Amino acid sequence: RKRAYCNALHTHDRCSGMKATGAGSFSSFLARPPTASGQIAAAMATATTTATTTTASRALADKRPEPVKGEAVDGSTRSGLLRIAEMFLPEAELRASMAVYAWCCRAEGVCYGPDHGNMYHRIAALNRIESDFKAMRAGDAAPSNRIDIDLLRTMQGWPSMRDAPYLDMLAGMRRLLREGVRYANFEALRQYAYSTTGTVSLMMLPLLAADKLSAELEAQAVDLGIAVNLTNALQVVGVDAEGGRIYLPEEDMKKFGVTSADIYDTRMTPAYRELIRFQIDRVRQLLDSARTAASSLPGRSRLAVLAVVQYTNAVLDEVLARDCDNLSEAVRISPTRKVGVVGSALLAWARVGWGART
């Protein structure tokens, strides 16, 4: 639904898909205090619908043209992060997050999509998006399209929103187009993950944290975004390798005795399994940092972050349950498991008194 909304804005410059029908109704449900059992049942029903829709969307995505250099085959990590968080946002924050999503979606389409020419054309288009963003934020020019109009209105409504994450995302996309997918060490991979989804966490944080922003909270939000990105990569190592992409630090591969040929040939060696376990442990540390941040957020925001953390942990559990085999096929968790994740997040949230949730 949100993808169609973005496409409508980008192609026709009109707000034909703005109303958040499905997620909005769930947010309206959260706005009133139902019984705990009723709330959990509604959230589980929403999770089941989301899982079914995601499966259908993935089937359509499989028919798209061959991805350009650096594209994540499994779809947008940004959209996944936003989709989970948005299940629990109130209406105003939901609409604001959709404006953020539309802006990210347009930039992502320029960087990864099939219709924007060669590398130089893509970089030029990203530069135009950046110039328009800076001009509208400085007040030098009025936004000229619906996506920028909605984003400017959102950023004016939440003054704590900063420009840096948007500019960092565009810089990361240009760097990806120029340099491709190659990460000498974890710091290089972390920088890629920051520009991809760590930036989204910072964009969303003012919507989640209201007046509780701090440098520590921002760092923990970035940890969550990076963890989500790295987990996405660990789900589809074999799929990415088919496109010539390896989202694993070369330094770590050398340390564990794993070669690029091992991955391209889908050789599930003991050394490869140890490498993946090492990567999972690293991601868990980032998730622990994000879990700490959740305790300082307002109630619904806490629920959104807990849902993302628990869903990401569930994916990592599934990778381990398959003995780290993410080469032969992509690792997915079942719709039933997704429902369980939402339910467990709601139960964790329910342990706090109702007054702390509003």
N, C-alpha and C positions, 0 to 999 in steps of 0.2 A: 504493500500500500504506500509506504513512504517512498520507495523507489519510483513508483508511478508518479507520485507527487513531484519528485525532483525532476523527472523527465518532462512533465507537463510545464513546469516553470522554465526549464532550460530551453525547450523547443518552442513553446508558444508565449512565453513571458506573461503568464496569467496564473492566478492562484486557484486553479480549478480543484486541486486536491487538498486544500488546507485543512478541512475539518477532520479531526482525529476521531473517527467514529468508534472503532473497536477499542483502541487503547484509551480514548477519552472516556468511554463508558466505564471502563475498569477504574480509571482514576476517580471518576465521580463516585463509584462505589466505595473507594477508599476514603472519600471525603466525609462519609458519615460513619458512625461507630456501629457496625454490625456485630453479631455474635462472632466469637473466634471461629467456630466451626463453619459458619456461613462464609466468612472471609476466606478461609483456607479452601473451601470448596470452589468459590468463585475464581480464586487465583489458579487452582489446579485446572479448572476448565479453560481459563485463558492460556495457560502454558500448553495444554494439549492442542488448542487451536493454533498457537504460534508454531509448535513443532510440526504440525501437519502442513501449514503454509510454507514453512522453511523448506520442507522436503520437496514440495511442489516447485518452489522457486529454484531449488538446486537442480531439479531435473531440467528446467528451462535453461539454466545457466550452463549446463553441460553442452548445449547446442551452440553456444556462442563461438565466434571466431577464435583462432589460436591467440593466446594472450601475448602481449608485447613483453619485451624484456623487463623483468622485475615484478610482473603481476602475480598476485596471490591467486592460485587456481581455485581455492576454496571460497572465493568471494570476499566481500569486504569485511575485514576485521572491525573497521569503524562502525559499520552498520550493526554487527553483532553486539558490540559493546553498548551502543545506544539502545538497541532493541530491548535488551534485558533490563537496563536501567529504566527505560521509559514505561515499563509495565507498572511501575509503582509511583510515578510522578503525578502530582496534582495537575489540573487542567492548564493553568497558566504556565507552569514549568514544562509541561508536555509540549505546548505550542512553541515555546522558546527553543526547546531541544530540537524540534522539527526544523526550525529556521537554521540552527547550527548544522543539522544533518544535511539540509539542502545545499548549503554552502560547501560542505565537505564533499558531497556527492558530485557536485559540478567539477571541483578541482580533481577529484579522483577520476572522473570520466575523461578529462583532458590528459591526465598522466597515463592511465591504463587502457582507456577505451580504444576501439578500432578505427574511429572516425576523425582523428586529429593529425594525420600526416606523420612525418618523420620526427626525429628527436628535436630538431631545431624549431619546427612548427609548434610542437607541444610546449617547449620551454617558452617560446614567445607568448603563447596563450596563457601560460601560468604567470608570466610577467605582467600581462594585461590585467589578470585577476588581482594581482598584488597592487598594481598601480591604482586600480579602481577602489580597492579596499582602503589604501592609505589616503586617497583623496577624500573619500566619504567620511572617514574617521576624523580627518583634519578639518572637515567642513569646507574644503576647497571646491567640491563638486557634489551635486546631488546624485544619489544612486540611480542608475539608468535601467535597472532590471528588477524584476520582482524578488529574486533571491537576495540581492543586496539590500533592497528596501526592507525586507523582513528581518534580515540580520541586523541592520542598523537600528531598527525599532527595538529588537531584542536587547542589543548591547546598551541602548539608552535606558531600557527598563531595568537592567541589571548593571549599574555603573561599575561594579567590581570586576566585570569582564575585561580582560586585558587583550591587547592586540598581539602580543608575542606568540601565543600558541598558533594563531592563524598564519602568521608570517613564517614560523618555524616549520609548519606543515608544508607550505609551498616550497621553502628552501630544501626540505628533505626530498620532495618529489623531483625537483630539478637535479639534485645530487644523484638520485636513483637513475634518472634518465641518462646522466652523463657517465656514471661509473658502473652501472649495472649491479648485479647481485654477487657480491664478493666481500666477505667479512673476515679480516685477518685475525681478529680477536673478539672477545665478548664486548669490549667497549664500543667497537665499530658496530656490532649487531645491536647493542643497546641504543646507540644513536639512531639507527634506522627505526627501531621499534618506538623510540620516543617520538620521532617525527610522524610516524604512522598513527599510533594510538595514544601515546603519552600526551600528545597535544590535545586529543579529544577529551581526555580526563580533565585537563586544565580548562578547556572550553566549558565543560559541564559543571565544574566544581562550584562556580557561583550560584548555579541553579540548585545545587544540592546542599550547600553549606550556608547559604544566606550571609549573615554577618560574622561567621565563625572562621573566615579565611586566615591562614597563617602560613609562613614559609614551610613549617613542618607538615602541615596538612597538604600543601601543594606537592611536596616531595613524595608523600604517601600516595597521592592521587596519581602521580606519574608512575610510581611503582606498579599500581594496579593496571594502568594502560599498557605498560611494557609487559607485564605478566600475561595479559590477555593475548597480546600479539605473539609472544614466544610460544604460548600454548597452542595457538592456531597453527603456527609453523610445525610444532611437534605432532600435530594431527595428520599432516599431509606431506611428510618428508618424501615419500615415494612419488606422490603425485607431482610435487614441485620438481623433483629430479627429472621426471619425464620432460619437463620444459627447460631443463638445463639450469635449474636454480637449487642452491643448497643454502638454507638458512641456519647453518651451524658454524660456529667459529672455527676457522682453520687451525688455530692454536690448540683448541681442545681436541680436534680430530687427530692432530699429530700426537698429542699427549697420550691418547688412548689407542693409537695405532690403527686408526680408521682412515681409509683413503677415499677420494672422490669416486674412484672406480667401484669400491665396495657399495657405495650408495646407488650409483647409476645401475649397477648390476643386481641390486636388491639382495645383497649378501647379508643375511642375518647372523653375524658372527658374535661370539661372546664379547669381543671388544666393542662392537657397535652397541650392544645392549647396555654395557657399562657407560658408554658415552651418553646414551639417552637418559639413563638414571641420573647421571651427573647433571644434565640439563634440567631435569624435573626438580631435583633438589634446589637448584638455583631459582627456579620459578616459584617454588613453595616459599622461599625466603621473601620474595617480593610480595606474595599474597599475604604472608603474616604481617608485613608492614601495612598493607591496605586494610587488613582486618582491624588493626589498631586504630586506624583513622576512623573506621565506622563508629566506634564508641563515642566519638566527639561530635557526630553529626546529628541533626534533628531526626525525629523518628522515621518518617517516610524515606528520607535520604539514607538513613542507616539501613533500612530494609533493601533499598536498591543496591547499595554497595555489598551487603551480605549476599544477596542473590547472585551478583556477578562473581564474588569470591568463591562461593560454594559451587556454582556452575563450573568455573574454571578448574577448581580442585577435582570435581567429578570427571572432567575430561582427562586430567592427568592420571587419576585412578584407573580410568579405562585403558590408557596407554600401558600402564604397568600390568593390568590384568591380561593384556594381550602379549605379555612378555616382551614389551617394547617393540613389537612389530608394527611399525608405522611405514614400512616400505612396501609390503605386498598390497596394501589397500589403505585408504584413508580411515582414520579412527573416528567413529561417531558414538555418541551415547543415545540410547533409545528414548523415544517419547515418554515412556514410563519413568525412566530415570530423570528426565527433565522435570516432570511433574513432581517427583520426589525432591528435587533440588529446591523448587519453588516452595513446596510444603515445609521443608526443613528451615528455609530462610524465614518463612512466616512464623514458625514455632519459636525460632530464636528471637525474633522481634517481639513475639507475644510475651516473652518473659519479663519485658520492661513494662512498667505501669502505663495505662492509657494516656495519662497526662504528658508523658515524655515522648509520645509518638506524634503529636500534632505539630 
